[in-house]
């Protein structure tokens, strides 16, 4: 597979020698499968070979490579004099390529410690909380990730012995964080912490129900005029996606779903091919807490979806309706990808995005 990216025999021999040599061909196949461009794959493969020689010079091997090794590799860049680095880039691409290569080695069980870059070991209570949210609340992955993060911060602040927690300690934690965050962030934190404290009470971990100890952050939804676009701005926004380029066809379908049906970004990201009843002209939307509703599918939205299906990458790895147009190939991980599509369309249309609503204290 390396021959798809390099043609010089000398370069091929160099990449296939050293500690990384036995794995670079498989890594090249993985990069190609994920949809990375040739230029990007070349940089990442050079970084993989460079990482192998880096650990060799440190008198160790790839089995010990983990997050700390990759960070040390990045700190090595400014003074890099490795004869086999081939003068390649030692910036962002090399660092990110090394991270991808380390994850690839972990999937192959080459790394004995199994330490994944950016991985964080969570307390047992947080892992149990994750399972509880998915099993009993039907929470989606982004919600679980957010709630688990706030729960981990609370445990780090108050300690892992829940029996020592008090109402005062919980309130001081919330008010202390509230002073450094905006209204929206505080409201999300309050919701996640109350959910975590209810879990502790339901599971018997806490002697008292501390959920009511979390104070409320006052806000009024109608304190100001609602944020919205005019009819002309909506038309201009959709018009920015006119054309036959695959990315524009996809973005037009996404925008029409948001505008015509009022779906959330997360609803669009989670939409699956089987959720559309073409014969009945309806669309199944899975909302929060496993709540499902079937909505009518307008003609222009259906036409846009059909046009996108003609341009959609042929893949068997996912049944999600919308896939990313840049590597790594695959579905949107969360609604953030859909929000990014809208932001780029607003910028192309020259429309200033409605400001975030600031609620009165």
RADAZI-V974208 format. One record per residue. N is the residue number from 1. SS is DSSP state (h for helix, s for strand, l for the rest). Layout:
N/SS + N/SS
This chain:
1/l + 2/h + 3/h + 4/h + 5/l + 6/l + 7/l + 8/l + 9/h + 10/h + 11/h + 12/h + 13/h + 14/h + 15/h + 16/l + 17/l + 18/l + 19/l + 20/l + 21/h + 22/h + 23/h + 24/h + 25/h + 26/h + 27/h + 28/h + 29/h + 30/h + 31/h + 32/h + 33/h + 34/h + 35/l + 36/l + 37/l + 38/h + 39/h + 40/h + 41/h + 42/h + 43/h + 44/h + 45/h + 46/h + 47/h + 48/h + 49/h + 50/h + 51/h + 52/h + 53/h + 54/h + 55/h + 56/h + 57/h + 58/l + 59/l + 60/l + 61/l + 62/h + 63/h + 64/h + 65/l + 66/l + 67/h + 68/h + 69/h + 70/h + 71/h + 72/h + 73/h + 74/h + 75/h + 76/h + 77/h + 78/h + 79/h + 80/l + 81/l + 82/l + 83/l + 84/l + 85/l + 86/l + 87/l + 88/l + 89/l + 90/l + 91/l + 92/h + 93/h + 94/h + 95/h + 96/h + 97/h + 98/h + 99/h + 100/h + 101/h + 102/h + 103/h + 104/h + 105/h + 106/h + 107/h + 108/l + 109/l + 110/l + 111/l + 112/l + 113/l + 114/l + 115/l + 116/l + 117/l + 118/l + 119/l + 120/l + 121/l + 122/l + 123/l + 124/h + 125/h + 126/h + 127/h + 128/h + 129/h + 130/h + 131/h + 132/h + 133/h + 134/h + 135/h + 136/h + 137/l + 138/l + 139/l + 140/l + 141/h + 142/h + 143/h + 144/h + 145/h + 146/h + 147/h + 148/h + 149/h + 150/h + 151/h + 152/h + 153/h + 154/h + 155/h + 156/h + 157/h + 158/h + 159/l + 160/l + 161/l + 162/h + 163/h + 164/h + 165/l + 166/l + 167/h + 168/h + 169/h + 170/h + 171/h + 172/h + 173/h + 174/h + 175/h + 176/h + 177/h + 178/h + 179/l + 180/l + 181/l + 182/l + 183/h + 184/h + 185/h + 186/h + 187/h + 188/h + 189/h + 190/h + 191/h + 192/h + 193/h + 194/h + 195/h + 196/h + 197/h + 198/h + 199/h + 200/h + 201/h + 202/h + 203/l + 204/l + 205/l + 206/l + 207/l + 208/l + 209/l + 210/l + 211/h + 212/h + 213/h + 214/l + 215/l + 216/l + 217/l + 218/l + 219/l + 220/l + 221/l + 222/l + 223/l + 224/l + 225/l + 226/l + 227/l + 228/l + 229/l + 230/l + 231/h + 232/h + 233/h + 234/h + 235/h + 236/h + 237/h + 238/h + 239/h + 240/l + 241/l + 242/l + 243/l + 244/l + 245/l + 246/h + 247/h + 248/h + 249/h + 250/h + 251/h + 252/h + 253/h + 254/h + 255/h + 256/h + 257/h + 258/h + 259/h + 260/h + 261/h + 262/l + 263/l + 264/l + 265/h + 266/h + 267/h + 268/h + 269/h + 270/l + 271/l + 272/s + 273/h + 274/h + 275/h + 276/s + 277/s + 278/l + 279/l + 280/l + 281/l + 282/s + 283/s + 284/s + 285/s + 286/s + 287/l + 288/h + 289/h + 290/h + 291/l + 292/s + 293/s + 294/s + 295/s + 296/s + 297/l + 298/l + 299/h + 300/h + 301/h + 302/h + 303/h + 304/h + 305/h + 306/h + 307/h + 308/h + 309/h + 310/h + 311/h + 312/l + 313/l + 314/l + 315/l + 316/l + 317/l + 318/l + 319/l + 320/s + 321/l + 322/l + 323/s + 324/l + 325/l + 326/l + 327/l + 328/l + 329/l + 330/l + 331/s + 332/l + 333/l + 334/l + 335/h + 336/h + 337/h + 338/h + 339/h + 340/h + 341/h + 342/h + 343/h + 344/h + 345/h + 346/h + 347/h + 348/h + 349/h + 350/l + 351/l + 352/l + 353/l + 354/l + 355/l + 356/l + 357/l + 358/l + 359/l + 360/l + 361/l
